[in-house]
Amino acid sequence: MAKETQDKKERVSMERVQMLLTSISQGNITGAATDRELAAMLSISKATVWRWVREGLLPKPVRISARCSRWKLGDLLKCKVFMDTAIAASA
């Protein structure tokens, strides 16, 4: 049962990632992405997302609570590393 729940959770996340990428490609910059969604968009791990934030390669997220962060799509579109990596990941 736990395996089915995990598979469903990953599938829903990938559907959301596809929706975010479509939104970005259409120029819609409203919305936000989690670290998991951002990692999927860039084909990197969540640890790499946070390392790139520490190194200044990605913008800092908006902290919603102590354990909840989101990246604004508009901020990501201004980031050269995001754009270069997202284009390479989608090719």
N, CA, C and O of each residue as an XYZ file, in Angstrom:
364
protein
N       0.813     -1.190      0.000
C       0.000      0.000      0.000
C       0.863      1.262      0.000
O       0.545      2.229     -0.693
N       1.946      1.260      0.767
C       2.811      2.438      0.840
C       3.443      2.725     -0.517
O       3.614      3.887     -0.885
N       3.792      1.680     -1.264
C       4.389      1.853     -2.590
C       3.406      2.555     -3.525
O       3.804      3.447     -4.274
N       2.143      2.172     -3.496
C       1.131      2.807     -4.345
C       0.972      4.280     -4.006
O       0.833      5.115     -4.900
N       0.992      4.601     -2.719
C       0.864      5.987     -2.286
C       2.049      6.802     -2.776
O       1.877      7.925     -3.251
N       3.260      6.242     -2.664
C       4.465      6.937     -3.123
C       4.420      7.158     -4.631
O       4.756      8.244     -5.102
N       4.010      6.141     -5.398
C       3.907      6.278     -6.853
C       2.916      7.374     -7.226
O       3.183      8.172     -8.124
N       1.769      7.417     -6.538
C       0.754      8.427     -6.821
C       1.290      9.820     -6.498
O       1.060     10.770     -7.247
N       2.008      9.936     -5.376
C       2.567     11.216     -4.968
C       3.560     11.722     -6.017
O       3.538     12.902     -6.366
N       4.429     10.843     -6.520
C       5.396     11.222     -7.547
C       4.696     11.589     -8.849
O       5.098     12.546     -9.510
N       3.664     10.855     -9.227
C       2.941     11.135    -10.473
C       2.257     12.494    -10.401
O       2.310     13.268    -11.357
N       1.622     12.785     -9.284
C       0.965     14.072     -9.109
C       2.003     15.185     -9.183
O       1.751     16.226     -9.790
N       3.146     14.981     -8.583
C       4.201     15.972     -8.617
C       4.675     16.209    -10.051
O       4.900     17.356    -10.437
N       4.829     15.158    -10.843
C       5.278     15.311    -12.218
C       4.214     16.011    -13.063
O       4.553     16.769    -13.972
N       2.948     15.771    -12.781
C       1.876     16.485    -13.480
C       1.954     17.976    -13.157
O       1.771     18.816    -14.038
N       2.222     18.295    -11.914
C       2.355     19.697    -11.493
C       3.575     20.329    -12.150
O       3.518     21.479    -12.585
N       4.677     19.590    -12.226
C       5.892     20.099    -12.868
C       5.607     20.422    -14.327
O       6.018     21.472    -14.822
N       4.909     19.532    -15.016
C       4.571     19.773    -16.420
C       3.698     21.022    -16.553
O       3.872     21.808    -17.485
N       2.763     21.202    -15.624
C       1.910     22.378    -15.648
C       2.739     23.648    -15.437
O       2.508     24.651    -16.113
N       3.695     23.618    -14.512
C       4.551     24.772    -14.261
C       5.405     25.103    -15.480
O       5.548     26.271    -15.841
N       5.977     24.071    -16.121
C       6.801     24.298    -17.305
C       5.972     24.876    -18.453
O       6.438     25.758    -19.174
N       4.752     24.383    -18.620
C       3.866     24.919    -19.654
C       3.543     26.373    -19.356
O       3.543     27.215    -20.255
N       3.270     26.661    -18.106
C       2.958     28.017    -17.678
C       4.120     28.960    -17.995
O       3.917     30.064    -18.501
N       5.330     28.510    -17.693
C       6.524     29.320    -17.956
C       6.695     29.546    -19.456
O       6.979     30.663    -19.888
N       6.523     28.496    -20.244
C       6.726     28.618    -21.693
C       5.702     29.556    -22.331
O       5.969     30.135    -23.384
N       4.544     29.710    -21.710
C       3.510     30.608    -22.222
C       3.644     32.026    -21.673
O       2.820     32.896    -21.956
N       4.696     32.243    -20.886
C       4.945     33.579    -20.354
C       4.175     33.913    -19.094
O       4.205     35.054    -18.635
N       3.485     32.936    -18.529
C       2.742     33.159    -17.284
C       3.719     33.013    -16.123
O       4.225     31.919    -15.870
N       3.982     34.095    -15.425
C       4.988     34.044    -14.362
C       4.371     34.074    -12.966
O       5.070     34.336    -11.987
N       3.088     33.812    -12.868
C       2.475     33.722    -11.543
C       2.568     32.277    -11.086
O       2.535     31.356    -11.902
N       2.681     32.087     -9.814
C       2.770     30.745     -9.263
C       4.095     30.544     -8.558
O       4.961     31.419     -8.560
N       4.235     29.378     -7.957
C       5.440     29.069     -7.197
C       5.728     27.581     -7.276
O       4.833     26.777     -7.533
N       6.982     27.221     -7.052
C       7.417     25.826     -7.132
C       8.086     25.396     -5.831
O       8.759     26.194     -5.178
N       7.901     24.142     -5.461
C       8.576     23.568     -4.298
C       9.983     23.153     -4.704
O      10.331     23.189     -5.884
N      10.797     22.755     -3.715
C      12.131     22.277     -4.037
C      12.074     20.994     -4.874
O      12.900     20.791     -5.763
N      11.111     20.148     -4.589
C      10.945     18.910     -5.360
C      10.573     19.223     -6.810
O      11.115     18.619     -7.736
N       9.658     20.156     -7.004
C       9.245     20.529     -8.362
C      10.379     21.213     -9.114
O      10.593     20.952    -10.298
N      11.102     22.087     -8.427
C      12.229     22.772     -9.053
C      13.311     21.771     -9.460
O      13.884     21.879    -10.544
N      13.588     20.804     -8.595
C      14.568     19.776     -8.910
C      14.140     18.974    -10.143
O      14.965     18.665    -11.003
N      12.866     18.643    -10.224
C      12.362     17.889    -11.377
C      12.456     18.717    -12.658
O      12.796     18.187    -13.716
N      12.156     20.009    -12.567
C      12.243     20.876    -13.747
C      13.665     20.956    -14.282
O      13.879     21.050    -15.491
N      14.638     20.918    -13.369
C      16.037     21.076    -13.756
C      16.769     19.747    -13.906
O      17.944     19.727    -14.271
N      16.090     18.643    -13.630
C      16.696     17.304    -13.660
C      17.907     17.217    -12.741
O      18.959     16.698    -13.116
N      17.735     17.738    -11.525
C      18.765     17.673    -10.500
C      18.118     17.192     -9.207
O      16.898     17.044     -9.137
N      18.927     16.950     -8.193
C      18.383     16.512     -6.909
C      17.966     17.715     -6.068
O      18.357     18.848     -6.346
N      17.159     17.447     -5.027
C      16.769     18.511     -4.104
C      18.002     19.073     -3.401
O      18.078     20.274     -3.143
N      18.967     18.209     -3.092
C      20.196     18.668     -2.435
C      20.942     19.658     -3.328
O      21.501     20.638     -2.834
N      20.956     19.409     -4.632
C      21.614     20.320     -5.566
C      20.878     21.649     -5.630
O      21.510     22.702     -5.725
N      19.558     21.614     -5.579
C      18.778     22.861     -5.559
C      19.251     23.727     -4.392
O      19.558     24.906     -4.566
N      19.305     23.133     -3.209
C      19.677     23.909     -2.019
C      21.144     24.332     -2.056
O      21.488     25.412     -1.575
N      22.007     23.493     -2.621
C      23.418     23.877     -2.765
C      23.546     25.074     -3.711
O      24.294     26.010     -3.429
N      22.817     25.046     -4.834
C      22.863     26.157     -5.784
C      22.317     27.445     -5.160
O      22.782     28.537     -5.486
N      21.337     27.320     -4.269
C      20.828     28.500     -3.560
C      21.937     29.058     -2.659
O      22.187     30.264     -2.659
N      22.600     28.186     -1.894
C      23.696     28.631     -1.025
C      24.822     29.291     -1.822
O      25.432     30.256     -1.363
N      25.093     28.760     -3.027
C      26.166     29.292     -3.867
C      25.730     30.527     -4.655
O      26.548     31.149     -5.333
N      24.464     30.879     -4.572
C      23.968     32.059     -5.264
C      23.614     31.829     -6.727
O      23.378     32.786     -7.464
N      23.575     30.566     -7.157
C      23.235     30.254     -8.545
C      21.729     30.287     -8.787
O      21.285     30.552     -9.904
N      20.958     30.023     -7.761
C      19.497     30.108     -7.827
C      19.041     31.139     -6.804
O      19.707     31.338     -5.788
N      17.912     31.797     -7.061
C      17.417     32.781     -6.087
C      16.962     32.101     -4.797
O      16.609     30.922     -4.793
N      16.975     32.853     -3.722
C      16.475     32.323     -2.451
C      14.963     32.183     -2.542
O      14.292     33.003     -3.168
N      14.433     31.145     -1.916
C      12.981     30.959     -1.935
C      12.294     31.877     -0.929
O      12.931     32.487     -0.070
N      10.991     31.950     -1.066
C      10.161     32.646     -0.087
C       9.835     31.627      1.003
O       9.336     30.541      0.709
N      10.111     31.969      2.242
C       9.813     31.088      3.372
C       8.359     31.294      3.788
O       7.961     32.395      4.169
N       7.575     30.225      3.710
C       6.177     30.295      4.106
C       6.046     29.941      5.586
O       5.239     30.522      6.310
N       6.857     28.976      6.016
C       6.952     28.607      7.427
C       8.345     28.026      7.639
O       9.170     28.042      6.726
N       8.609     27.519      8.824
C       9.941     26.996      9.126
C      10.349     25.850      8.195
O      11.531     25.695      7.890
N       9.388     25.055      7.748
C       9.707     23.900      6.904
C       9.054     23.966      5.526
O       8.908     22.941      4.859
N       8.667     25.150      5.103
C       7.951     25.291      3.830
C       8.493     26.481      3.049
O       8.395     27.624      3.495
N       9.071     26.203      1.873
C       9.633     27.247      1.013
C       9.085     27.095     -0.395
O       8.767     25.990     -0.834
N       8.977     28.214     -1.097
C       8.527     28.197     -2.493
C       9.347     29.208     -3.284
O       9.725     30.263     -2.774
N       9.614     28.862     -4.544
C      10.286     29.778     -5.460
C       9.236     30.390     -6.366
O       8.433     29.671     -6.961
N       9.233     31.712     -6.479
C       8.321     32.392     -7.389
C       8.795     32.137     -8.818
O       9.988     32.238     -9.105
N       7.871     31.810     -9.708
C       8.237     31.549    -11.097
C       8.887     32.775    -11.729
O       9.821     32.639    -12.519
N       8.410     33.957    -11.395
C       8.995     35.182    -11.928
C      10.460     35.324    -11.551
O      11.272     35.748    -12.375
N      10.813     34.973    -10.307
C      12.213     35.033     -9.870
C      13.062     34.014    -10.622
O      14.206     34.289    -10.985
N      12.487     32.834    -10.852
C      13.232     31.792    -11.571
C      13.498     32.193    -13.017
O      14.564     31.899    -13.559
N      12.536     32.859    -13.640
C      12.712     33.272    -15.029
C      13.825     34.304    -15.184
O      14.416     34.417    -16.258
N      14.113     35.045    -14.142
C      15.192     36.032    -14.180
C      16.562     35.404    -13.954
O      17.585     36.068    -14.119
N      16.585     34.135    -13.579
C      17.823     33.451    -13.205
C      18.430     32.723    -14.414
O      17.806     31.825    -14.980
N      19.637     33.111    -14.800
C      20.294     32.527    -15.967
C      20.526     31.022    -15.793
O      20.312     30.252    -16.729
N      20.962     30.601    -14.600
C      21.214     29.172    -14.362
C      19.938     28.368    -14.553
O      19.965     27.297    -15.159
N      18.809     28.881    -14.036
C      17.537     28.176    -14.197
C      17.189     28.043    -15.666
O      16.850     26.955    -16.131
N      17.269     29.135    -16.395
C      16.876     29.113    -17.799
C      17.784     28.177    -18.613
O      17.293     27.378    -19.410
N      19.101     28.276    -18.414
C      20.028     27.415    -19.162
C      19.809     25.937    -18.833
O      19.805     25.093    -19.728
N      19.629     25.629    -17.549
C      19.466     24.246    -17.127
C      18.111     23.694    -17.516
O      18.011     22.535    -17.916
N      17.061     24.504    -17.408
C      15.715     24.051    -17.784
C      15.645     23.759    -19.273
O      15.014     22.785    -19.683
N      16.282     24.586    -20.085
C      16.294     24.364    -21.530
C      17.047     23.078    -21.855
O      16.598     22.287    -22.684
N      18.188     22.865    -21.206
C      18.973     21.650    -21.442
C      18.222     20.410    -20.976
O      18.273     19.372    -21.637
N      17.523     20.503    -19.842
C      16.788     19.358    -19.301
C      15.599     18.985    -20.176
O      15.229     17.813    -20.245
N      15.000     19.959    -20.841
C      13.821     19.672    -21.653
C      14.191     19.202    -23.055
O      13.324     18.729    -23.789
N      15.438     19.321    -23.434
C      15.868     18.913    -24.787
C      16.054     17.416    -24.900
O      16.411     16.918    -25.968
